[in-house]
Amino acid sequence: MVMKARIIILGLITLVFSSCMEEGKVQVQNKVHNVILESISYGDVSIYYSLLPGEKSEKVTIWDLRESFPMTHQLDFYMVGDGNRVYLKTKESYELNYDETLLIVITDSTEVINPLLD
């Protein structure tokens, strides 16, 4: 009897907790010629380790409380090419809503900043 009660309570807790949680997905595509994007992050969420030109990351699911959405962050990454490695952030911030897949495409014309030089 005690075991059944624990299972029911655990089930209720799981139901309540999961009903407050929402998810959004982020995916990044590298369309910058002749450079690799490394250590790609959206806010505190690591998206992908390394993307060659033309590659697209897998979709990364972000779970958070419903009140956390929409979330808005810049994309930060290292750009590697010709023997140089530079830490950059996009000037633009990207908004992710729950139940949405956000595709962020980094191109040759994407505006970036180097926060280490500010």
One Martini backbone bead per residue (centre of mass of N, CA, C, O) as a GRO file, in nm:
protein
  118
    1MET     BB    1   0.058   0.063  -0.021
    2VAL     BB    2   0.301   0.255   0.003
    3MET     BB    3   0.404   0.212  -0.287
    4LYS     BB    4   0.155   0.326  -0.433
    5ALA     BB    5   0.170   0.609  -0.309
    6ARG     BB    6   0.451   0.680  -0.420
    7ILE     BB    7   0.381   0.652  -0.718
    8ILE     BB    8   0.156   0.863  -0.724
    9ILE     BB    9   0.323   1.101  -0.621
   10LEU     BB   10   0.540   1.090  -0.840
   11GLY     BB   11   0.343   1.131  -1.076
   12LEU     BB   12   0.236   1.409  -0.984
   13ILE     BB   13   0.503   1.557  -0.979
   14THR     BB   14   0.573   1.509  -1.276
   15LEU     BB   15   0.323   1.648  -1.395
   16VAL     BB   16   0.365   1.928  -1.272
   17PHE     BB   17   0.653   1.978  -1.375
   18SER     BB   18   0.597   1.930  -1.687
   19SER     BB   19   0.372   2.158  -1.715
   20CYS     BB   20   0.595   2.397  -1.662
   21MET     BB   21   0.747   2.290  -1.900
   22GLU     BB   22   0.945   2.386  -2.179
   23GLU     BB   23   1.029   2.397  -2.536
   24GLY     BB   24   1.319   2.457  -2.740
   25LYS     BB   25   1.491   2.501  -3.057
   26VAL     BB   26   1.838   2.489  -3.173
   27GLN     BB   27   2.003   2.601  -3.480
   28VAL     BB   28   2.313   2.588  -3.673
   29GLN     BB   29   2.462   2.769  -3.954
   30ASN     BB   30   2.748   2.753  -4.173
   31LYS     BB   31   2.812   3.034  -4.423
   32VAL     BB   32   3.117   3.064  -4.398
   33HIS     BB   33   3.396   3.117  -4.564
   34ASN     BB   34   3.678   2.937  -4.464
   35VAL     BB   35   3.536   2.859  -4.177
   36ILE     BB   36   3.525   2.775  -3.837
   37LEU     BB   37   3.294   2.684  -3.589
   38GLU     BB   38   3.330   2.718  -3.233
   39SER     BB   39   3.185   2.698  -2.942
   40ILE     BB   40   2.866   2.704  -2.953
   41SER     BB   41   2.635   2.957  -2.815
   42TYR     BB   42   2.316   2.999  -2.632
   43GLY     BB   43   2.402   3.146  -2.400
   44ASP     BB   44   2.429   2.868  -2.174
   45VAL     BB   45   2.404   2.697  -2.442
   46SER     BB   46   2.532   2.432  -2.596
   47ILE     BB   47   2.537   2.348  -2.941
   48TYR     BB   48   2.844   2.325  -3.064
   49TYR     BB   49   3.169   2.256  -3.149
   50SER     BB   50   3.180   2.204  -3.485
   51LEU     BB   51   3.166   2.400  -3.800
   52LEU     BB   52   3.161   2.373  -4.115
   53PRO     BB   53   3.121   2.477  -4.409
   54GLY     BB   54   2.763   2.420  -4.450
   55GLU     BB   55   2.695   2.334  -4.178
   56LYS     BB   56   2.463   2.167  -3.950
   57SER     BB   57   2.326   2.139  -3.671
   58GLU     BB   58   2.177   2.010  -3.435
   59LYS     BB   59   1.907   1.994  -3.246
   60VAL     BB   60   1.858   2.187  -2.951
   61THR     BB   61   1.718   2.136  -2.642
   62ILE     BB   62   1.525   2.367  -2.443
   63TRP     BB   63   1.464   2.361  -2.101
   64ASP     BB   64   1.191   2.542  -1.941
   65LEU     BB   65   1.015   2.766  -1.813
   66ARG     BB   66   0.757   2.935  -1.940
   67GLU     BB   67   0.857   3.221  -1.829
   68SER     BB   68   1.134   3.213  -2.006
   69PHE     BB   69   0.946   3.271  -2.232
   70PRO     BB   70   1.102   3.440  -2.421
   71MET     BB   71   1.430   3.401  -2.541
   72THR     BB   72   1.732   3.616  -2.545
   73HIS     BB   73   2.023   3.578  -2.761
   74GLN     BB   74   2.333   3.545  -2.835
   75LEU     BB   75   2.585   3.432  -3.040
   76ASP     BB   76   2.863   3.228  -2.949
   77PHE     BB   77   3.210   3.210  -3.084
   78TYR     BB   78   3.457   3.057  -3.278
   79MET     BB   79   3.679   3.172  -3.529
   80VAL     BB   80   3.837   2.961  -3.781
   81GLY     BB   81   4.126   3.084  -3.973
   82ASP     BB   82   4.435   3.102  -4.094
   83GLY     BB   83   4.542   3.041  -3.782
   84ASN     BB   84   4.292   3.174  -3.650
   85ARG     BB   85   4.137   3.273  -3.322
   86VAL     BB   86   3.804   3.409  -3.259
   87TYR     BB   87   3.603   3.582  -3.043
   88LEU     BB   88   3.238   3.588  -3.083
   89LYS     BB   89   2.945   3.797  -3.140
   90THR     BB   90   2.646   3.874  -3.207
   91LYS     BB   91   2.467   4.156  -3.242
   92GLU     BB   92   2.237   3.986  -3.260
   93SER     BB   93   1.937   3.881  -3.125
   94TYR     BB   94   1.768   3.574  -3.042
   95GLU     BB   95   1.439   3.443  -3.053
   96LEU     BB   96   1.286   3.205  -2.826
   97ASN     BB   97   1.020   2.996  -2.841
   98TYR     BB   98   0.802   2.791  -2.752
   99ASP     BB   99   0.763   2.545  -2.983
  100GLU     BB  100   1.041   2.615  -3.131
  101THR     BB  101   1.255   2.654  -3.422
  102LEU     BB  102   1.580   2.790  -3.429
  103LEU     BB  103   1.749   2.933  -3.706
  104ILE     BB  104   2.097   3.003  -3.727
  105VAL     BB  105   2.265   3.206  -3.968
  106ILE     BB  106   2.602   3.217  -4.061
  107THR     BB  107   2.759   3.475  -4.239
  108ASP     BB  108   2.955   3.704  -4.400
  109SER     BB  109   2.723   3.939  -4.299
  110THR     BB  110   2.743   3.895  -4.010
  111GLU     BB  111   2.721   4.068  -3.723
  112VAL     BB  112   3.008   4.130  -3.512
  113ILE     BB  113   3.174   4.088  -3.193
  114ASN     BB  114   3.441   4.165  -2.960
  115PRO     BB  115   3.418   4.149  -2.617
  116LEU     BB  116   3.736   4.179  -2.551
  117LEU     BB  117   3.742   4.491  -2.683
  118ASP     BB  118   3.526   4.658  -2.493
   0.00000   0.00000   0.00000
